[in-house]
Amino acid sequence: MTADPAFTAGSPEPLFTDPLVAWDTALSYDVMPDGESFIVVRQLPGDQPARELRLVLDWFTELERLAPRRAGG
């Protein structure tokens, strides 16, 4: 890759070669704030893809219901 006098792209190279990286989602990796490393979602051998998503709305109320505060605490 060069940028002077104009940008010229080089040959594409894979970023990750780990076979356990979960490429089945668009958000399987992200660049860390340092700009030098990545955080990657990996699927362990034998894991099944998730088939449900649980969304809890107003979770402070749900937390209070499940674990009420003790008197005086």
Residue pairs with C-beta under 8 A, 6 or more apart in sequence:
1 7
1 8
1 9
1 10
2 8
15 29
15 38
16 29
16 38
16 40
18 40
18 42
20 42
20 43
20 44
20 45
21 28
21 29
21 40
21 41
21 42
21 43
22 28
22 41
22 42
22 43
24 49
25 41
27 41
28 40
28 41
29 38
29 39
29 40
29 41
30 38
30 39
31 37
31 38
32 38
32 39
43 49
56 62
